[in-house]
């Protein structure tokens, strides 16, 4: 086996992970297609790696080829079906996500300003359906260009085909292939009238913490640059903006997803446990016409009412299970962030084993205290949690 000399720790924000058997780099769309197809035709084990911000790899490394996505570029797409004041963009998969947000804010295009500071590359965004501070990619995603591993052919997939949910998509659930580019539909903020002044305005603020930091009511529109700067400050305060000198940012971001549970389960938690209602799509009413009955159509029976669901705060559950900010197992190089309990961090010399051990401890503590199992958000390779 030919092993790459470069450890994967140098390619991930958690900075752990051994070597891969082979590392390839694609700088253009054509190279990305060519190299992906070549890998699929000659081997079983392959890993697509973008910014490495949502990936944790074991100390043994990856037993196959790693394909680095390094394409870039933003193009405006003419689309006669767009509503007035809308802008459609096509962004290559290897483009830096935060650089895209900054470019859109600079041009006065609204819709992703609250997603400022999220590390990683554009191609990973639909896999996770990234979201923060009241915005999600699904709010603005038009479609993706996807290289399907089953057919070796690129195809366009509409956002509706991706089954986007909370940090979820059909790709994350197992649809194998490569995101080549994504198309977004944003609002040209210059067309939004306002008494606040001539600056382009954001989409309505939908997250209470962000509204509070901005000093405005929910639903207000604020200059785009102000929203971006405020979000970056909020994320930096939690150690969620990459900084070489700050070990709290040597992480994979939020290590666990916020659990979604039934209201019945949530009622068994302490009263001060944060709860955020989940709005489910309404079921179509059951209705059978007389004509259908006469034609022999069976009577449609109304579906049982769905139990209401709520989203919990994983950070709150971790801290109230007895795992505080800065917690470290004895002798470990990994710790909970000193700024935010939802991040596991590398304090400079952590191994992947250290990260996995701490993650398992946190899962056990939350399960023992509250009776639910936290689910890791990053992609884990060779690590059991």
N, C-alpha and C positions, 0 to 999 in steps of 0.2 A: 504493500500500500504506500503510495506516494503522499506524504503529509506536507501541507503548507507550513512554511516557517513562521507565518504570521498567526499569532493566537487570536481567537475571536474576541477576547477581552478588549482588544484594541478597536473593535468595531461595534461595541455596544455601550450604551450609557451606564449600565450597571458595572461594566469593566470587569466582568468575570467570564471564564470560558476558555477551554483549551483550543487546540488547533483543529482545522478541518482537513480532510483528505485533499481537497482542491478548492481554490478560490478563483472565481472568474468575475470579470467586471464588464458591464454593458453600459456604454456611454450614449448610444443612440437607440431609437425605437427598433430599427432593423437588427442591431446587434442583440438587443434584448430578446427579440423573437427567435433569431438564429441560435443563440446560445441556449435558450430554454428548450427549444425543440431538440437540439443535439443532446442535452442532458436527459430528456425524457426517452430518447431513443436508445440510450446506451447504459443507463443505470437506474437503480430504484431509489436511492437516497439522494435527495437534493433539498436545499433550503434557499429560499429567496430572502435576501436581507436588504433592507433599506437603510434607515438611520440607526437601527439597532436600539431604539428607545423603548421598544415593547417586547424585548426578547432577552431571555436568560438561558445561557447554555452551560452545560455541566463542565466540570474541570477536565473531563476526559475529551471534551471537544465534540465535534460533529463527524460521524462516520460516513461522510459522503462529500458531495460538492456543494459549495456555497456560491450563489450567484448574486453579486452586488448590483443593485439598480442605481445607476448614476446618470440617468437621462434628465433633461431639464428643458423648460420652455413654457411660455404662456402665450396662447393665441386667442384672439377674439373671433367668435364664430358668427357668421350671418345666419339668422334664423327668422324667417318671415312670420313664424307662428308665435314669436315672443310678444308679450304684452308691452304696451308703451312704457318706457322707462326701465326695461329689463335688459340685462347684459348677459350673454352666454360666453363662457370661457372654456377653452380646452387646455388642460395642464398636464404635462408629462409626469409619469409616475415617480421619477427620481427627483422632482423639484422639491426643494425644502418647503415644508408646510408653512412655517412662520414667515418665510420670505414671501410666500404667496399672499398671506394675510396683509403683510406690510404694503405690498404692491397694490392690493385692492383698496386699502385705506387711503393710500396716497392718491389713487385715481378717483376716489369718491364712490366706490362700489361697496354697497352694504350687504350684509348677510352672514359674514364669517368673522366680524371684528371681535366678538366675544370668544372666539377660538384662538386668540393670540397666545403665543408662547408655548403652544403644544409642540413638543419635539417630534422629530420624525419626518418622513417624506410623504408626498401626496398619495402615492399608490397604496399606502397602508390605511388611509383615512376611511374608505368605504368598507374595508374588511372589518374594522372595529366600529364603524359608524361613530367616529369620534364626536365628543360633545363636551361642553363646559359652559357654565354661567348662563344657562337658558337657551343656548343654541346647540343644534346638532347638525352634522353633515347632511342628514336626511332632509333637513329643511330646504336645502338649496341644490342638492345633487340632481342633475338631469339624467345622466347616464355614465357608463364607463365603457372603454374599449378593453375587452378581455380576451386574452389568448388562452383558448380552452385546451387543456391537456388531453382531453378525450378525442379531439378532432384535429389538433395542431393548427387550427384556423382562428384568426382574430374575429371577434364579433362584437357588435354593440349591444349592451344590455341596459335597458332602462332601469332607473332607480326602483321602480315598482317590481322588477324581477328579482331584486337582490334581497327581498324580505328583511329590510333593515329594522333592527330593534335596538334595545338598550345594549350597546357594545356588542352587537351581533349582526350577522349577515349570512347568506347562503355560502359565501366563500369561507367564512370562519367555521361554518358547519360542515365543510368538507368538499365544496366545489373546487376542483383542482385546476389551477392555471395561474396566469400572471395578469395583474392589472397593468395595462400599458399606458392609459391616460384616463382622466376623469373630466367630465363636463359639468360645470356649475352654472346656475342661473342666479344672478345677483341683481340687486336693485341699484339703479343709477341714483345715488343719494342726492345728486344735484337737483333732481326734479322734485324733491320733497320740500314743500314750503315750511317755513318755520319763523317764529319770532325770535329765535335764539341767535340769529345772525346768518352770515353768508356761508358758513362752513357746512360741508356735506354732513348729513345726519345719519345716525345709526338706525337699525331696525329697532322697534320698541323693546325696551329693557324688560326682560322676563324673569330675572333671578333676583331674589330679595337682597342677597349679600352684595351683589353688584350695584343694585339701585341705592343701597345704603352708602356704599363707598363713593358713589357719584353724587350723593345728596339729592336724589330725585325720587319721584314716585314710580312704582311699577307702571310700565306702559309708556313712559316718557321716551322721547328721542333726544339723543345727545350727540354732539360732534363726534364723528368717527374716531378721530385721533385721540380724543379724551377717553373714549371707551377702551381703545387699545392700550393706552398708557396705564389706565386704571387696572385693567385685567392683568397686564404684565406685573404691576406692583403687587396685586393680590397673589398671583402665582409665585412671585419671588419670595414673598413672606412665608409661603408654605414650602419653599425649597423646590418648586416645580418649574423653574427656569434654569437651564443648564449654565453652570458656572464652574470652571476648572478648579477654582480655589475653594469651593464650598462642597464638602463631602455630602451634605444633605441633598445635593443634586446628582450625586453618583448613584442613580437609582433607575428603576424602570417606570417611574411615575407612580400612579396609584397601583398598588400591588394586588388589591382585591376589588371586585365589583361591589357596588351597593346592593344588598340582597333585596329581592322583590318577593313579598309574602302576602298572604291574605290578611284582610282586616282582622279576622278572628285570631290569627296567630299574633298579630301586632298588639292586640288588646292584652295579651299576657306579658308584655314587656313593661318595664318601668314607665310611668307617665311622662317622664322627661325625655324619653327616647325619641329622637326626631323621626317624623313620618311625613312622606310626601305622596299625595294621592296619585295613582296611575289612571290616566284617562284611557279606557279601552274603547275601541270602535263599537258603536251600537249595532246590535243584531238587527237584521232586516225583519220586519214584522211577518209572522206566519199568516198567509192569506191564500185562500183557494177560491177561485171564481166559480160561478154557477156553470159556466161553459166547461171548465176543467172537470168539475164533478160529473157533468153529463157525459164527458168523454172518458170517464173512468179513472181520472187522476185521483190518487188517494188524498185524503184530507191532510193538509200540512199541520203538524203539531208544533206549537211554540216550543222553542228550546228552553231548558231550564235557565233561570237567571244566573249570570255569572257572579261569583263572589267577588266583591270589590277587592282590589289589590293596592298595596302601598309600597313605596320604596323606603328602605331604612338607610341609615348612615353607617357604613362599615367603619369609618373612623371612630364614631361614637361607640360602637359595639366593642371595638378593640380596646379603646382607652378604659371603658367601664368594665372590661373583663380583667383588668389588672395589668395591662400592658401600656405603660405611659410613653410619652415622647422620649426618645433617647434610650429606650430599653435595649439592653444587650445581654445575650446569654454569656456566662463566664467563658473567657478565652476566645470568644468569637470576634471575627473582623467585620461582622455585619451588625447593624443596629436599626431599630426604628428611627426614623428621622427625628431630629430634635425640634423640628418645626411642625410636623404633621404626622399623625399616627398611621395614616394610610400608606406611607411609603417605607419600604425597606431599603436601607442604604449601605453602600460600601464605604467603610471608614478609612480606606486607603490601601488595605491589604487583605480584603475579604476574599474567600474562595466561594465558588458556587455552592459548595457543601454548606458553608456558613449561612448563605442566603436561604437555602432549602430548609435547614434546621430551624432557623428563626421563623420562617413561614409556617412550618408544621406546628411549632409551638403556639403561634398566634391562632391558627385554626382550632387547635385543641382547646385553648383557653376560651375562645368565643363559644365553641360548641358546649363546653361544660357549663358556662355561665348562662347562656341564652338559648341553647337547644337548636342552633342552626349552624350550618357549615358554610364558611366563606369560600368563594370561588376565586382563584387567581385570575387577574386580568391579563398579565403578560403571557406570551407564548413561551412555554418551558420545554427545553430539550434535554433529556437525560436527568431531569430533576423531578422527584415525586413530592407532591404536597398533599 
